[in-house]
Amino acid sequence: MAFPAEFINYGRLDFSSGSVKVYRNQYDSRYLPNVPNGIINAYWQGNHVVVETNTTVYIYDDIANYSNYWRK
């Protein structure tokens, strides 16, 4: 499964140390599940959302869960 095109096309996300919210438009958004605490950066990279902590990088291919991760 992939992110719906509306999320990718709108391209906005907000993050705090323990949450990432992706937007479909200015009124509709979703929180990504299973996000670790200690987020230092989150951004769109193509069709994926990349979430970074000091020690780990998580790749979200869709809203359901991260699909891959690795240690820095």
C-alpha positions as CSV (number, residue, x, y, z in Angstrom):
1,M,0.0,0.0,0.0
2,A,1.2,3.5,-0.7
3,F,0.3,7.0,0.5
4,P,-2.8,8.3,-1.3
5,A,-1.8,10.7,-4.0
6,E,-3.6,13.6,-2.2
7,F,-1.0,13.4,0.7
8,I,2.0,13.2,-1.7
9,N,0.7,16.0,-3.9
10,Y,0.0,18.3,-0.9
11,G,3.4,17.5,0.5
12,R,3.0,19.1,4.0
13,L,3.9,17.4,7.3
14,D,4.4,18.6,10.8
15,F,6.5,16.9,13.5
16,S,7.3,17.1,17.2
17,S,9.6,15.0,19.3
18,G,7.0,12.2,19.4
19,S,4.6,12.6,16.5
20,V,4.4,13.1,12.7
21,K,1.2,14.5,11.1
22,V,0.8,14.3,7.3
23,Y,-1.7,16.5,5.4
24,R,-4.1,15.7,2.6
25,N,-5.2,19.3,2.4
26,Q,-5.3,22.3,4.8
27,Y,-8.2,20.8,6.7
28,D,-7.5,17.0,6.7
29,S,-4.5,15.3,8.3
30,R,-3.5,12.0,9.8
31,Y,-0.9,11.0,12.4
32,L,1.6,8.3,11.5
33,P,1.5,5.3,13.8
34,N,4.3,3.8,15.8
35,V,6.5,6.9,15.6
36,P,9.4,6.8,18.0
37,N,10.1,9.5,20.6
38,G,13.1,11.8,20.0
39,I,12.4,12.8,16.4
40,I,15.0,15.3,15.2
41,N,13.7,15.5,11.6
42,A,10.8,14.3,9.3
43,Y,10.4,15.1,5.7
44,W,8.9,13.9,2.4
45,Q,11.3,12.1,0.1
46,G,9.5,11.2,-3.1
47,N,6.5,9.0,-2.1
48,H,7.9,8.2,1.3
49,V,8.1,10.0,4.7
50,V,11.5,9.8,6.3
51,V,11.6,10.1,10.2
52,E,14.9,10.5,11.9
53,T,16.0,10.2,15.5
54,N,19.5,10.5,16.8
55,T,20.1,6.8,16.3
56,T,17.6,5.4,13.8
57,V,16.0,6.3,10.4
58,Y,12.4,5.1,9.7
59,I,10.8,5.0,6.2
60,Y,7.0,5.2,5.9
61,D,5.6,4.0,2.6
62,D,2.0,4.5,3.8
63,I,-0.1,5.7,6.7
64,A,-0.3,2.2,8.2
65,N,3.2,1.7,9.6
66,Y,6.9,2.2,8.8
67,S,8.1,-0.2,6.2
68,N,11.8,-0.1,6.8
69,Y,14.3,1.3,9.3
70,W,18.1,1.2,10.0
71,R,20.5,2.4,12.6
72,K,22.7,5.4,11.8
